[in-house]
Amino acid sequence: MKKKLYKSLVDKKICGVCGGIAEYFEMDSTLVRLAWVLFTLFGGCGIIAYIVAALIMPKIEEM
């Protein structure tokens, strides 16, 4: 089965971006959220990247 990147409907805090990325890479969503915070604090591009990802990533179709 082919994997696709979607926003998570179950594991979400704001838009489901970090939960969707964690599901795609089969890892804990807390680690993805922590990495996102570190990108925001040290690189400054984390907020912009999150907004872009929230706009671009599709929602999963309910089955």
All heavy atoms as a GROMACS GRO file, in nm:
protein
  488
    1MET      N    1   0.083  -0.118   0.000
    1MET     CA    2   0.000   0.000   0.000
    1MET      C    3   0.088   0.125   0.000
    1MET      O    4   0.186   0.132   0.071
    1MET     CB    5  -0.090   0.000   0.123
    1MET     CG    6  -0.194   0.107   0.121
    1MET     SD    7  -0.317   0.074   0.247
    1MET     CE    8  -0.332   0.235   0.314
    2LYS      N    9   0.051   0.220  -0.079
    2LYS     CA   10   0.128   0.343  -0.094
    2LYS      C   11   0.094   0.439   0.021
    2LYS      O   12  -0.023   0.463   0.050
    2LYS     CB   13   0.092   0.406  -0.228
    2LYS     CG   14   0.187   0.510  -0.275
    2LYS     CD   15   0.147   0.551  -0.416
    2LYS     CE   16   0.244   0.650  -0.471
    2LYS     NZ   17   0.205   0.693  -0.604
    3LYS      N   18   0.198   0.494   0.085
    3LYS     CA   19   0.176   0.589   0.194
    3LYS      C   20   0.153   0.728   0.137
    3LYS      O   21   0.216   0.767   0.040
    3LYS     CB   22   0.297   0.592   0.287
    3LYS     CG   23   0.315   0.467   0.364
    3LYS     CD   24   0.417   0.472   0.476
    3LYS     CE   25   0.533   0.560   0.465
    3LYS     NZ   26   0.627   0.553   0.575
    4LYS      N   27   0.061   0.801   0.201
    4LYS     CA   28   0.036   0.939   0.163
    4LYS      C   29   0.038   1.026   0.288
    4LYS      O   30   0.004   0.980   0.396
    4LYS     CB   31  -0.099   0.953   0.093
    4LYS     CG   32  -0.102   0.886  -0.042
    4LYS     CD   33  -0.231   0.915  -0.114
    4LYS     CE   34  -0.228   0.851  -0.251
    4LYS     NZ   35  -0.347   0.885  -0.329
    5LEU      N   36   0.077   1.148   0.271
    5LEU     CA   37   0.086   1.243   0.382
    5LEU      C   38  -0.044   1.320   0.394
    5LEU      O   39  -0.085   1.390   0.300
    5LEU     CB   40   0.204   1.338   0.359
    5LEU     CG   41   0.233   1.439   0.469
    5LEU    CD1   42   0.268   1.368   0.599
    5LEU    CD2   43   0.347   1.530   0.427
    6TYR      N   44  -0.111   1.304   0.507
    6TYR     CA   45  -0.236   1.373   0.536
    6TYR      C   46  -0.229   1.437   0.674
    6TYR      O   47  -0.153   1.392   0.759
    6TYR     CB   48  -0.354   1.275   0.538
    6TYR     CG   49  -0.390   1.216   0.405
    6TYR    CD1   50  -0.361   1.084   0.376
    6TYR    CD2   51  -0.456   1.291   0.310
    6TYR    CE1   52  -0.395   1.028   0.255
    6TYR    CE2   53  -0.490   1.237   0.187
    6TYR     CZ   54  -0.460   1.105   0.161
    6TYR     OH   55  -0.495   1.051   0.041
    7LYS      N   56  -0.313   1.537   0.697
    7LYS     CA   57  -0.329   1.591   0.832
    7LYS      C   58  -0.403   1.487   0.915
    7LYS      O   59  -0.496   1.423   0.867
    7LYS     CB   60  -0.409   1.721   0.830
    7LYS     CG   61  -0.333   1.838   0.773
    7LYS     CD   62  -0.408   1.966   0.795
    7LYS     CE   63  -0.475   2.009   0.668
    7LYS     NZ   64  -0.541   2.139   0.679
    8SER      N   65  -0.363   1.472   1.038
    8SER     CA   66  -0.424   1.373   1.126
    8SER      C   67  -0.558   1.425   1.180
    8SER      O   68  -0.570   1.541   1.217
    8SER     CB   69  -0.331   1.342   1.243
    8SER     OG   70  -0.392   1.251   1.332
    9LEU      N   71  -0.657   1.337   1.182
    9LEU     CA   72  -0.785   1.371   1.242
    9LEU      C   73  -0.790   1.336   1.390
    9LEU      O   74  -0.866   1.395   1.465
    9LEU     CB   75  -0.898   1.296   1.169
    9LEU     CG   76  -0.921   1.333   1.024
    9LEU    CD1   77  -1.029   1.243   0.965
    9LEU    CD2   78  -0.962   1.478   1.012
   10VAL      N   79  -0.706   1.240   1.430
   10VAL     CA   80  -0.709   1.190   1.567
   10VAL      C   81  -0.605   1.259   1.654
   10VAL      O   82  -0.634   1.304   1.764
   10VAL     CB   83  -0.685   1.037   1.566
   10VAL    CG1   84  -0.688   0.982   1.707
   10VAL    CG2   85  -0.789   0.968   1.479
   11ASP      N   86  -0.482   1.265   1.606
   11ASP     CA   87  -0.370   1.316   1.684
   11ASP      C   88  -0.339   1.459   1.640
   11ASP      O   89  -0.245   1.484   1.566
   11ASP     CB   90  -0.249   1.225   1.664
   11ASP     CG   91  -0.133   1.263   1.753
   11ASP    OD1   92  -0.154   1.339   1.849
   11ASP    OD2   93  -0.021   1.216   1.726
   12LYS      N   94  -0.421   1.552   1.685
   12LYS     CA   95  -0.397   1.691   1.646
   12LYS      C   96  -0.413   1.784   1.765
   12LYS      O   97  -0.491   1.759   1.855
   12LYS     CB   98  -0.490   1.732   1.532
   12LYS     CG   99  -0.635   1.744   1.565
   12LYS     CD  100  -0.711   1.786   1.441
   12LYS     CE  101  -0.851   1.828   1.474
   12LYS     NZ  102  -0.919   1.882   1.358
   13LYS      N  103  -0.335   1.890   1.762
   13LYS     CA  104  -0.344   1.995   1.863
   13LYS      C  105  -0.398   2.122   1.800
   13LYS      O  106  -0.485   2.186   1.855
   13LYS     CB  107  -0.206   2.023   1.926
   13LYS     CG  108  -0.144   1.905   1.996
   13LYS     CD  109  -0.224   1.866   2.116
   13LYS     CE  110  -0.155   1.750   2.185
   13LYS     NZ  111  -0.237   1.689   2.285
   14ILE      N  112  -0.347   2.159   1.684
   14ILE     CA  113  -0.394   2.279   1.615
   14ILE      C  114  -0.461   2.239   1.484
   14ILE      O  115  -0.582   2.250   1.470
   14ILE     CB  116  -0.278   2.378   1.589
   14ILE    CG1  117  -0.218   2.423   1.723
   14ILE    CG2  118  -0.327   2.498   1.510
   14ILE    CD1  119  -0.095   2.509   1.710
   15CYS      N  120  -0.383   2.194   1.388
   15CYS     CA  121  -0.439   2.155   1.257
   15CYS      C  122  -0.416   2.009   1.222
   15CYS      O  123  -0.470   1.962   1.124
   15CYS     CB  124  -0.377   2.242   1.146
   15CYS     SG  125  -0.430   2.411   1.151
   16GLY      N  126  -0.334   1.938   1.295
   16GLY     CA  127  -0.306   1.799   1.266
   16GLY      C  128  -0.184   1.776   1.180
   16GLY      O  129  -0.160   1.663   1.135
   17VAL      N  130  -0.105   1.880   1.158
   17VAL     CA  131   0.014   1.868   1.073
   17VAL      C  132   0.118   1.777   1.138
   17VAL      O  133   0.166   1.682   1.074
   17VAL     CB  134   0.073   2.007   1.042
   17VAL    CG1  135   0.205   1.994   0.968
   17VAL    CG2  136  -0.025   2.090   0.962
   18CYS      N  137   0.154   1.803   1.261
   18CYS     CA  138   0.256   1.722   1.328
   18CYS      C  139   0.209   1.578   1.346
   18CYS      O  140   0.288   1.484   1.331
   18CYS     CB  141   0.291   1.782   1.464
   18CYS     SG  142   0.376   1.940   1.452
   19GLY      N  143   0.082   1.558   1.379
   19GLY     CA  144   0.028   1.424   1.391
   19GLY      C  145   0.032   1.349   1.260
   19GLY      O  146   0.062   1.230   1.256
   20GLY      N  147   0.003   1.418   1.150
   20GLY     CA  148   0.009   1.356   1.019
   20GLY      C  149   0.150   1.319   0.978
   20GLY      O  150   0.173   1.212   0.920
   21ILE      N  151   0.244   1.405   1.007
   21ILE     CA  152   0.384   1.376   0.977
   21ILE      C  153   0.432   1.258   1.060
   21ILE      O  154   0.502   1.170   1.011
   21ILE     CB  155   0.472   1.501   0.999
   21ILE    CG1  156   0.438   1.607   0.895
   21ILE    CG2  157   0.620   1.466   0.996
   21ILE    CD1  158   0.503   1.741   0.919
   22ALA      N  159   0.393   1.254   1.186
   22ALA     CA  160   0.431   1.142   1.273
   22ALA      C  161   0.371   1.011   1.225
   22ALA      O  162   0.438   0.908   1.227
   22ALA     CB  163   0.387   1.171   1.416
   23GLU      N  164   0.247   1.013   1.181
   23GLU     CA  165   0.185   0.891   1.127
   23GLU      C  166   0.255   0.846   1.000
   23GLU      O  167   0.276   0.726   0.979
   23GLU     CB  168   0.038   0.915   1.099
   23GLU     CG  169  -0.048   0.927   1.222
   23GLU     CD  170  -0.191   0.965   1.191
   23GLU    OE1  171  -0.231   0.964   1.073
   23GLU    OE2  172  -0.264   0.998   1.287
   24TYR      N  173   0.293   0.939   0.915
   24TYR     CA  174   0.360   0.907   0.789
   24TYR      C  175   0.494   0.838   0.813
   24TYR      O  176   0.528   0.741   0.748
   24TYR     CB  177   0.379   1.033   0.705
   24TYR     CG  178   0.440   1.008   0.570
   24TYR    CD1  179   0.363   0.960   0.465
   24TYR    CD2  180   0.575   1.032   0.547
   24TYR    CE1  181   0.419   0.937   0.340
   24TYR    CE2  182   0.632   1.009   0.424
   24TYR     CZ  183   0.554   0.962   0.320
   24TYR     OH  184   0.609   0.937   0.198
   25PHE      N  185   0.572   0.893   0.908
   25PHE     CA  186   0.704   0.838   0.936
   25PHE      C  187   0.702   0.732   1.047
   25PHE      O  188   0.808   0.684   1.088
   25PHE     CB  189   0.802   0.949   0.973
   25PHE     CG  190   0.840   1.035   0.855
   25PHE    CD1  191   0.797   1.166   0.847
   25PHE    CD2  192   0.918   0.984   0.754
   25PHE    CE1  193   0.831   1.246   0.739
   25PHE    CE2  194   0.952   1.062   0.645
   25PHE     CZ  195   0.909   1.193   0.638
   26GLU      N  196   0.582   0.698   1.097
   26GLU     CA  197   0.564   0.597   1.201
   26GLU      C  198   0.649   0.625   1.323
   26GLU      O  199   0.729   0.542   1.368
   26GLU     CB  200   0.592   0.457   1.144
   26GLU     CG  201   0.499   0.418   1.032
   26GLU     CD  202   0.534   0.285   0.969
   26GLU    OE1  203   0.632   0.221   1.013
   26GLU    OE2  204   0.464   0.246   0.875
   27MET      N  205   0.632   0.745   1.378
   27MET     CA  206   0.704   0.785   1.498
   27MET      C  207   0.610   0.856   1.593
   27MET      O  208   0.494   0.881   1.560
   27MET     CB  209   0.825   0.871   1.462
   27MET     CG  210   0.793   0.997   1.387
   27MET     SD  211   0.934   1.087   1.323
   27MET     CE  212   1.031   1.118   1.465
   28ASP      N  213   0.658   0.890   1.709
   28ASP     CA  214   0.577   0.956   1.810
   28ASP      C  215   0.556   1.102   1.772
   28ASP      O  216   0.650   1.172   1.734
   28ASP     CB  217   0.647   0.946   1.945
   28ASP     CG  218   0.563   0.999   2.060
   28ASP    OD1  219   0.439   0.998   2.047
   28ASP    OD2  220   0.621   1.038   2.162
   29SER      N  221   0.433   1.149   1.782
   29SER     CA  222   0.402   1.287   1.743
   29SER      C  223   0.466   1.388   1.836
   29SER      O  224   0.491   1.502   1.796
   29SER     CB  225   0.251   1.308   1.738
   29SER     OG  226   0.194   1.286   1.866
   30THR      N  227   0.497   1.349   1.959
   30THR     CA  228   0.564   1.441   2.051
   30THR      C  229   0.702   1.478   2.000
   30THR      O  230   0.745   1.594   2.013
   30THR     CB  231   0.576   1.376   2.190
   30THR    OG1  232   0.445   1.338   2.233
   30THR    CG2  233   0.635   1.473   2.290
   31LEU      N  234   0.772   1.384   1.938
   31LEU     CA  235   0.904   1.414   1.882
   31LEU      C  236   0.894   1.510   1.765
   31LEU      O  237   0.978   1.600   1.751
   31LEU     CB  238   0.972   1.284   1.839
   31LEU     CG  239   1.006   1.185   1.949
   31LEU    CD1  240   1.060   1.056   1.890
   31LEU    CD2  241   1.104   1.246   2.046
   32VAL      N  242   0.792   1.494   1.684
   32VAL     CA  243   0.772   1.585   1.570
   32VAL      C  244   0.740   1.725   1.622
   32VAL      O  245   0.794   1.825   1.573
   32VAL     CB  246   0.661   1.534   1.478
   32VAL    CG1  247   0.635   1.632   1.366
   32VAL    CG2  248   0.697   1.398   1.421
   33ARG      N  249   0.655   1.733   1.723
   33ARG     CA  250   0.620   1.864   1.780
   33ARG      C  251   0.741   1.930   1.845
   33ARG      O  252   0.762   2.051   1.832
   33ARG     CB  253   0.508   1.848   1.882
   33ARG     CG  254   0.377   1.816   1.818
   33ARG     CD  255   0.263   1.811   1.920
   33ARG     NE  256   0.141   1.778   1.851
   33ARG     CZ  257   0.085   1.658   1.850
   33ARG    NH1  258   0.141   1.558   1.918
   33ARG    NH2  259  -0.026   1.635   1.784
   34LEU      N  260   0.823   1.852   1.914
   34LEU     CA  261   0.945   1.905   1.975
   34LEU      C  262   1.041   1.956   1.869
   34LEU      O  263   1.099   2.065   1.883
   34LEU     CB  264   1.012   1.797   2.060
   34LEU     CG  265   1.139   1.837   2.132
   34LEU    CD1  266   1.112   1.950   2.231
   34LEU    CD2  267   1.199   1.718   2.205
   35ALA      N  268   1.057   1.882   1.760
   35ALA     CA  269   1.143   1.927   1.651
   35ALA      C  270   1.090   2.056   1.590
   35ALA      O  271   1.166   2.147   1.557
   35ALA     CB  272   1.154   1.818   1.544
   36TRP      N  273   0.958   2.067   1.576
   36TRP     CA  274   0.897   2.187   1.520
   36TRP      C  275   0.923   2.308   1.610
   36TRP      O  276   0.953   2.417   1.562
   36TRP     CB  277   0.746   2.166   1.502
   36TRP     CG  278   0.697   2.234   1.378
   36TRP    CD1  279   0.676   2.367   1.362
   36TRP    CD2  280   0.668   2.175   1.253
   36TRP    NE1  281   0.634   2.394   1.235
   36TRP    CE2  282   0.627   2.276   1.166
   36TRP    CE3  283   0.669   2.045   1.206
   36TRP    CZ2  284   0.590   2.252   1.035
   36TRP    CZ3  285   0.631   2.022   1.077
   36TRP    CH2  286   0.593   2.124   0.993
   37VAL      N  287   0.915   2.289   1.740
   37VAL     CA  288   0.944   2.398   1.834
   37VAL      C  289   1.090   2.439   1.824
   37VAL      O  290   1.122   2.559   1.825
   37VAL     CB  291   0.908   2.356   1.979
   37VAL    CG1  292   0.962   2.455   2.081
   37VAL    CG2  293   0.757   2.343   1.994
   38LEU      N  294   1.179   2.342   1.812
   38LEU     CA  295   1.321   2.375   1.800
   38LEU      C  296   1.350   2.450   1.670
   38LEU      O  297   1.429   2.545   1.671
   38LEU     CB  298   1.406   2.247   1.807
   38LEU     CG  299   1.408   2.178   1.944
   38LEU    CD1  300   1.484   2.047   1.936
   38LEU    CD2  301   1.468   2.269   2.049
   39PHE      N  302   1.286   2.411   1.559
   39PHE     CA  303   1.303   2.486   1.434
   39PHE      C  304   1.253   2.629   1.451
   39PHE      O  305   1.312   2.723   1.398
   39PHE     CB  306   1.227   2.420   1.319
   39PHE     CG  307   1.295   2.300   1.262
   39PHE    CD1  308   1.226   2.182   1.245
   39PHE    CD2  309   1.428   2.304   1.225
   39PHE    CE1  310   1.288   2.070   1.192
   39PHE    CE2  311   1.492   2.193   1.172
   39PHE     CZ  312   1.421   2.076   1.156
   40THR      N  313   1.146   2.646   1.523
   40THR     CA  314   1.090   2.780   1.544
   40THR      C  315   1.183   2.865   1.630
   40THR      O  316   1.208   2.982   1.599
   40THR     CB  317   0.952   2.770   1.611
   40THR    OG1  318   0.866   2.693   1.526
   40THR    CG2  319   0.891   2.907   1.632
   41LEU      N  320   1.235   2.807   1.737
   41LEU     CA  321   1.320   2.884   1.829
   41LEU      C  322   1.457   2.916   1.770
   41LEU      O  323   1.508   3.025   1.787
   41LEU     CB  324   1.336   2.808   1.960
   41LEU     CG  325   1.210   2.796   2.045
   41LEU    CD1  326   1.240   2.711   2.168
   41LEU    CD2  327   1.157   2.931   2.086
   42PHE      N  328   1.518   2.818   1.702
   42PHE     CA  329   1.655   2.837   1.655
   42PHE      C  330   1.664   2.885   1.511
   42PHE      O  331   1.756   2.957   1.476
   42PHE     CB  332   1.735   2.708   1.673
   42PHE     CG  333   1.754   2.671   1.816
   42PHE    CD1  334   1.701   2.554   1.867
   42PHE    CD2  335   1.823   2.754   1.903
   42PHE    CE1  336   1.716   2.519   2.000
   42PHE    CE2  337   1.840   2.720   2.036
   42PHE     CZ  338   1.786   2.603   2.084
   43GLY      N  339   1.571   2.846   1.428
   43GLY     CA  340   1.579   2.885   1.288
   43GLY      C  341   1.483   2.997   1.252
   43GLY      O  342   1.507   3.074   1.160
   44GLY      N  343   1.372   3.003   1.323
   44GLY     CA  344   1.275   3.107   1.296
   44GLY      C  345   1.178   3.077   1.184
   44GLY      O  346   1.083   3.150   1.162
   45CYS      N  347   1.199   2.967   1.112
   45CYS     CA  348   1.112   2.937   0.999
   45CYS      C  349   1.003   2.836   1.034
   45CYS      O  350   0.922   2.800   0.949
   45CYS     CB  351   1.193   2.886   0.881
   45CYS     SG  352   1.276   2.730   0.915
   46GLY      N  353   0.996   2.792   1.157
   46GLY     CA  354   0.901   2.691   1.198
   46GLY      C  355   0.756   2.735   1.187
   46GLY      O  356   0.670   2.658   1.144
   47ILE      N  357   0.726   2.858   1.223
   47ILE     CA  358   0.589   2.907   1.217
   47ILE      C  359   0.542   2.919   1.072
   47ILE      O  360   0.431   2.876   1.038
   47ILE     CB  361   0.576   3.043   1.289
   47ILE    CG1  362   0.605   3.023   1.438
   47ILE    CG2  363   0.438   3.103   1.269
   47ILE    CD1  364   0.616   3.152   1.516
   48ILE      N  365   0.626   2.973   0.989
   48ILE     CA  366   0.591   2.986   0.847
   48ILE      C  367   0.575   2.848   0.784
   48ILE      O  368   0.481   2.824   0.708
   48ILE     CB  369   0.698   3.069   0.773
   48ILE    CG1  370   0.698   3.212   0.827
   48ILE    CG2  371   0.673   3.068   0.622
   48ILE    CD1  372   0.813   3.295   0.782
   49ALA      N  373   0.665   2.755   0.816
   49ALA     CA  374   0.657   2.620   0.760
   49ALA      C  375   0.530   2.549   0.807
   49ALA      O  376   0.467   2.478   0.730
   49ALA     CB  377   0.781   2.540   0.801
   50TYR      N  378   0.490   2.571   0.932
   50TYR     CA  379   0.368   2.508   0.982
   50TYR      C  380   0.244   2.563   0.910
   50TYR      O  381   0.155   2.487   0.872
   50TYR     CB  382   0.353   2.531   1.133
   50TYR     CG  383   0.242   2.449   1.194
   50TYR    CD1  384   0.268   2.323   1.244
   50TYR    CD2  385   0.111   2.496   1.199
   50TYR    CE1  386   0.168   2.244   1.298
   50TYR    CE2  387   0.010   2.419   1.252
   50TYR     CZ  388   0.039   2.294   1.302
   50TYR     OH  389  -0.061   2.217   1.354
   51ILE      N  390   0.240   2.693   0.890
   51ILE     CA  391   0.126   2.754   0.821
   51ILE      C  392   0.119   2.704   0.677
   51ILE      O  393   0.010   2.668   0.628
   51ILE     CB  394   0.135   2.908   0.826
   51ILE    CG1  395   0.116   2.955   0.970
   51ILE    CG2  396   0.033   2.972   0.734
   51ILE    CD1  397   0.146   3.102   0.993
   52VAL      N  398   0.232   2.696   0.610
   52VAL     CA  399   0.234   2.646   0.473
   52VAL      C  400   0.190   2.500   0.469
   52VAL      O  401   0.109   2.460   0.384
   52VAL     CB  402   0.375   2.664   0.410
   52VAL    CG1  403   0.387   2.589   0.279
   52VAL    CG2  404   0.404   2.811   0.390
   53ALA      N  405   0.241   2.420   0.562
   53ALA     CA  406   0.203   2.278   0.566
   53ALA      C  407   0.054   2.262   0.596
   53ALA      O  408  -0.012   2.176   0.539
   53ALA     CB  409   0.286   2.205   0.670
   54ALA      N  410   0.001   2.346   0.685
   54ALA     CA  411  -0.142   2.338   0.718
   54ALA      C  412  -0.229   2.373   0.597
   54ALA      O  413  -0.338   2.319   0.581
   54ALA     CB  414  -0.174   2.430   0.835
   55LEU      N  415  -0.181   2.462   0.513
   55LEU     CA  416  -0.258   2.500   0.395
   55LEU      C  417  -0.245   2.398   0.281
   55LEU      O  418  -0.339   2.376   0.206
   55LEU     CB  419  -0.213   2.638   0.345
   55LEU     CG  420  -0.245   2.755   0.438
   55LEU    CD1  421  -0.179   2.882   0.387
   55LEU    CD2  422  -0.394   2.773   0.454
   56ILE      N  423  -0.127   2.335   0.269
   56ILE     CA  424  -0.100   2.247   0.157
   56ILE      C  425  -0.143   2.103   0.183
   56ILE      O  426  -0.198   2.038   0.094
   56ILE     CB  427   0.050   2.251   0.121
   56ILE    CG1  428   0.085   2.388   0.064
   56ILE    CG2  429   0.086   2.141   0.022
   56ILE    CD1  430   0.231   2.406   0.036
   57MET      N  431  -0.121   2.052   0.305
   57MET     CA  432  -0.151   1.912   0.334
   57MET      C  433  -0.302   1.889   0.330
   57MET      O  434  -0.378   1.961   0.393
   57MET     CB  435  -0.098   1.873   0.472
   57MET     CG  436   0.050   1.854   0.477
   57MET     SD  437   0.113   1.823   0.643
   57MET     CE  438   0.035   1.670   0.685
   58PRO      N  439  -0.347   1.786   0.258
   58PRO     CA  440  -0.490   1.758   0.253
   58PRO      C  441  -0.539   1.688   0.379
   58PRO      O  442  -0.462   1.623   0.450
   58PRO     CB  443  -0.504   1.666   0.132
   58PRO     CG  444  -0.373   1.596   0.125
   58PRO     CD  445  -0.271   1.696   0.173
   59LYS      N  446  -0.669   1.701   0.405
   59LYS     CA  447  -0.731   1.623   0.513
   59LYS      C  448  -0.758   1.484   0.459
   59LYS      O  449  -0.786   1.466   0.341
   59LYS     CB  450  -0.863   1.687   0.556
   59LYS     CG  451  -0.847   1.820   0.622
   59LYS     CD  452  -0.982   1.874   0.661
   59LYS     CE  453  -0.967   2.014   0.718
   59LYS     NZ  454  -1.097   2.074   0.747
   60ILE      N  455  -0.751   1.386   0.546
   60ILE     CA  456  -0.777   1.249   0.503
   60ILE      C  457  -0.927   1.233   0.478
   60ILE      O  458  -1.011   1.288   0.550
   60ILE     CB  459  -0.725   1.147   0.606
   60ILE    CG1  460  -0.728   1.008   0.548
   60ILE    CG2  461  -0.803   1.154   0.733
   60ILE    CD1  462  -0.645   0.909   0.626
   61GLU      N  463  -0.960   1.162   0.374
   61GLU     CA  464  -1.100   1.134   0.341
   61GLU      C  465  -1.153   1.032   0.441
   61GLU      O  466  -1.089   0.930   0.465
   61GLU     CB  467  -1.110   1.077   0.200
   61GLU     CG  468  -1.049   1.165   0.095
   61GLU     CD  469  -1.143   1.276   0.050
   61GLU    OE1  470  -1.264   1.255   0.056
   61GLU    OE2  471  -1.092   1.381   0.010
   62GLU      N  472  -1.266   1.059   0.500
   62GLU     CA  473  -1.325   0.962   0.593
   62GLU      C  474  -1.377   0.843   0.515
   62GLU      O  475  -1.437   0.857   0.409
   62GLU     CB  476  -1.437   1.027   0.673
   62GLU     CG  477  -1.385   1.128   0.771
   62GLU     CD  478  -1.493   1.173   0.867
   62GLU    OE1  479  -1.571   1.089   0.913
   62GLU    OE2  480  -1.496   1.291   0.895
   63MET      N  481  -1.354   0.724   0.570
   63MET     CA  482  -1.392   0.602   0.499
   63MET      C  483  -1.526   0.553   0.544
   63MET      O  484  -1.580   0.574   0.637
   63MET     CB  485  -1.286   0.496   0.523
   63MET     CG  486  -1.155   0.538   0.464
   63MET     SD  487  -1.029   0.417   0.504
   63MET     CE  488  -0.887   0.516   0.479
   0.00000   0.00000   0.00000
